[in-house]
Amino acid sequence: MDLFQIVERTGVSYNYALGKVIYDIYYLAKGLKFEPIYITWITSTKNKFESLKKRLKYQYDWYKSYNKIKNNSVVLLQHPLHVTNNRILRKLKYKKNVKFISVIIDIEELRHYYYNNDFVYYKQEFETMLEISDILIVHNNIMFKYFVDKGIPEKKLINIESFDYLQKNDNAVKFERSISFAGNLDAIKSGFVAQLNRLKNIKINLYGANFNNGLLNSENIKYHGSFKSDEISKKLDRGFGLVWDGDSIDSCSGNFGQYLKYNNPHKLSLYLSCGIPVIIWKSAAQAEFVKKYNVGICVENLQEAEDIINNMNADDYNILTENVKKIKSLLCSGYFATKAIKQALDLLNKN
């Protein structure tokens, strides 16, 4: 059985929640003998000639991919696929009898970000994925149920449980009553960031782009700068990593906050792969993972997190970090994605 994966060419992301998860799955799939087929993502340009050239290259990449992928092959896709060609994918499915394994990275219908900005494209991309996928690798049990409610048979769904975070990290984790958040600090996207100054009794470390300098007026908040995904891990070596989103520190409200009820935020994988336990909204889908492995605390709001951390001692913290060490080794080695992809191949071989 020939194995291929469609890989979109994109730039380097400085937003720690994006980019790396896609690369890590590509890398792990490559190790499992999925041959990469590269499709160039069309980026905007005002130069008409350059724009035409990019579109022709995009069409040529898809034409070449169709010819390269053999009959009865297995193709791995990561969704949403920003370079999708629904016509070619259907031809592969129905003319070449290709089997598709779809790894869900995001569901724009739930996230409301790209979906609102380009409704028709992402709606069609999502519907095509549901039509052609033989196996869907989903984030967690909540997302599993979401797809069952969409009419997808349970036998076609695999729960990845957590995204991996490939890296070599030997951080000596230190007990500290502090919270670290790494990600997009734009108050429009993450309104809760602007409210962190309401937490007066705990040290807060912020990493990422779009920082609001007004927060520097708070003595307990420190901004450390923006770092690439392979650099940020060296900075996170103490306290707790914050998995939070939305409009408020009182709850994960708003579209981005509510999305935590379904998705596996890559921040969680980042923090745990650095060896530090996490704080997560108790209604988030990944709260189940945090409880199962006892690698953090689940809270209704961040004031509650502040109180719990300030009443914690080093022994309490060390119990959590010992549990984190076990999960860290799995995340850094690619255990979860590798297991899910192998399981998908086994299911296809049986059918």
N, C-alpha and C positions, 0 to 999 in steps of 0.2 A: 504494500500500500504506500503510494507516494504522498509525502507530506509537504505542504506549502503554508506560508503565512503572508497575508497582505500587510505591508508595512508602509505607513505614510511618512514621508520625509517632512520633519518639522524642525523649527529652531529650538535653541536651548531655553528652557523655562526657568525663571527665577522665582516662581510661585511654588512653594514646596509641596503643595497639595496636588500639583499637576505635572505631567511630563514624565517623571521618573517611573511611576507605576507602569506606564505604557512601555517604556524602554526595558524595564525589568522582565515583563512578561515576554516581550520579543526575545530578550537574551536567553531566558529559560527555555522558551519554545525552540529556539535555535539549537540549544544543547540537546533537545529531544528529537533533533533531525528534521525540524520544520524549516524548509528552505525559504529564505526571505524573498519576496517579490516587492520591489519598491515602487510606490506611486508618489509623484511629486504633488504636494499640496499647493494649489494656486493661491498665491498671495496677491493682494491688491497693489496696483501700480497705475500711475497716471499716464505712463508712456504706452500708447496704443500698440506699438510694435512689440514691446516687451510683454504686454498683456496677451497678445495673440500668440507669441512664442511659447508662453507658459501654458496656454490652453492646448496648443498643439502637442506639447510635451506630455501633458496630462492624458490626452486621448491616446497618444502613442504608447504610454506606459500601460494603459489598460488593454490596448490591442495586443501588446507583447505578452502581458500576463495571461490573457485568454489562450494564446497559442502555446504558452509554456506549460500551463497546468494540464496534466494528462487526464484522460478518462478515469473515473472511479477513484480519483484522488481525495484526500482530506485537506481542507483549507481552514486555517484558523484566522478569525477576524477579531478585532477589538472594536467595540461599539461605545459611543457613536463613531462611525468611520467618516471622518471629515472629507475624505477623498472618494466617497462612494460612487459607484456607477451601477445603478440598480439593474439596468439592461444587461450588462455583462455578467453580473452575479446570477441573474436568473438563467442566462444562457449556460453558465457553468453548471447550475443545478439541474436543469431539465434536458440539456443536450449532451452534457459530458458526465452526467450522473455523479457530480461532485458532492461530497458530504461536508457540511459546514459545522465547525465548532465556534461558537460566538462567546467571547469573554466580555461580559458587561462591565464597562468602566464607569459610565454614567447613564442615567435615564433622563433625557432632556424634558420629557413629558412631566416628570416629577420635579426636576430641578428648576425649570422655568427660566433658565438663563439664555442659552443659545436658542432654546425652543421659542421664546418670545421674539427674539431678534430675527430668526429665520424659520418661521413656523412651518412652511411648506416643505423645506428641505429635510428638516429633522423628523417631521411626521412621516414622510415617505421613507426615510432611512430606517426608522424604527419599524414601520410596517413591513418593509422588505426583509429586515432581520427576522421578524417573527415568522415570515413565510418560508424562508430558505433554511433556517437553522435546524440542524438535526440534534444538536446538543447546545444548551445555554449554560454557561458557568456564571452563577449569580453570587451576590455578595454575602447573603446571610439568610436566615429563616424567614424574616419579614419580606425580603425581596422575593424569595422563593414563592411565598404565598401570593405576592402581587402578580407573578407570572402565571401561577395556577388560575387565579381569578381572570386572567386574560385568555384562558382557554388552552394554555400550554400543558401537556401531560406531565405529571411528576417524573416519569421515567426519562424525560428529556432534560431535566434540570439537575445541576450539580451545585452544591453550596461550597464555595471556596473557603468560607469562614473568616479569612483575613487576607488582605493583600500583603505581599512580602515587601521587604526593603533591603535590597542587596547592598551590603557594605561590609568593610572590615572596621570594627569598632572595639577598642579596648579601653573605653572610658572608665575611669575610677569614679563611680557614682558617689556623690556626697549627700549626706542628710542636710537638708535646708528647708525651712518653712517658706517656700517660694513657689510661684507659678510661672511657667514659661509658655509663651504662645509663639509658634512659628507659622507664618502664612501671610495672606493678603491683609494688610492693616487698613485698607480703605474703609472708612466709616460708612460709605454708601453701600458697599457690598456686605460689610460686617459691622453693623451698627453697634453691636455690643462693645466693640473696641473703645469707642468714645465714652463708654460708661465705666470703664475699668477704674477710673479715678474715684469711683464710689467705694471701692475696696481700700480702706485706709490702713488696715492692720496687717498687711502681708506684702512681701516683696514681689513685684511683677517684672518679668523680663520679656521684652518683645523683640522679635526678629522678623524682618520682611520688608516688602516694598509698600509705598503709599502711606508712610507714617505721618500722623498728625502731630506736629511739634507742640501743639497746645497741651498735650498730655505730659510734657516734660515739666510742667508746673507742679506735678504731683511728685512728692519726694520719694515715694515707694515704687515708682514706675521708671524703668531704665530701658532705653532703646539701644540695641546693640548693632543695628545695621542689617543689610540684606546680603544673603549668602547663597551660593549655588548649593544644589542638593548634596553634593559630595563634600561640602564644607560645613554646612549647618550642623551635621552630626557631631562634629568636634566641639561645638559650643554647648550642647545640651548634656550636662553631666551632673545635675543636681535638682532637687525639688521634684515638682510634678509638671508633666506636659498637659496642656489644656486642649481638649477636643470640644470645641464649642463653635456655634455659628448663629447668625440671625441678628435680630434687632435689639436684643436686651440681655443684660446679665441676670435677669429674673427668670428667664426661660428662653429656650431656643425658638423664638417666634419668627414669623415672616417666612417667605419661600425658602430661603437658604437654611434657616434654622429647622424648619419642618422636614427638609430633605434628609436630615440626620435620622429620621425615623425609618429610612429605607436603605441608606448607603453605608459603605465602609469607608470612612474618611481616611485618607492616606496619612494624615497627621498621626493617627493612632499608631500606625506601623512605624513611622519615623521615631516617635518618642520611645516606643518599646525596643526598637532596634538600637537605641542609644543607651538602654539600660534603665531608663527612668519610668516610674509608674505614671498613670494618667488620671486626670479628672475628666469625667464625661457626663453629659446630661442623662439622667436616669431613663428618659423616654427614647433615647437614641437606640437604633437597632443594635449597635455594637456594645451597648451596655451589657447585653447577654454574654458577649465574649469576655468582657472585663470581669464580670462576676464569676464566670466559669473557671477562669484561670487565676482569679484573685490578683489582678495586676493593676489595681487602681481603685478609685472611689467614684460612685455614681451619685449624683446630686440633682436636686430640683433646680437650684439656682447657685450662683457663685458666692453669695454670702454664706450659704451652707458650707461650701467648699472651704472658704476662709476659716470658718469656725473649726471644722474638722482638722484641718492642717495645723492650726495654731494649738490644738489640744493633743497633737500627736507627738510621740517621743521617738528617739532613734531606733528603739527595738521594734516599734510598730512599722516604721519605715523600712527597716531591714527585712522584715517578713515579706513585704511587697516586692522589694528589689530582688530577693532570692527567687520569687516566682517569676519576675520579669526576665531573669537570666535564662530560664528554660525556654520561654517564648522567643527571646532575642535570638537564640541560636537557630531556631526554626525560620524566623523571618529573614535573617541575614544569609541563610543558605538557599532560600527559595522553596522551602518545603511546601507551602500551601498551594501555590500556583502549579508546581510540578506535580503534586498529588492530584489536583483537579484535572489537569490536562491528560495525565495518564489514565485517570478514571474515565474521561470522555472517550479516549481511544479504545479502552476495553469495552465500553458500551457499544461503540460503533462496530467493533469486531464481532460482537455477539449477535448483532442484528443483520 
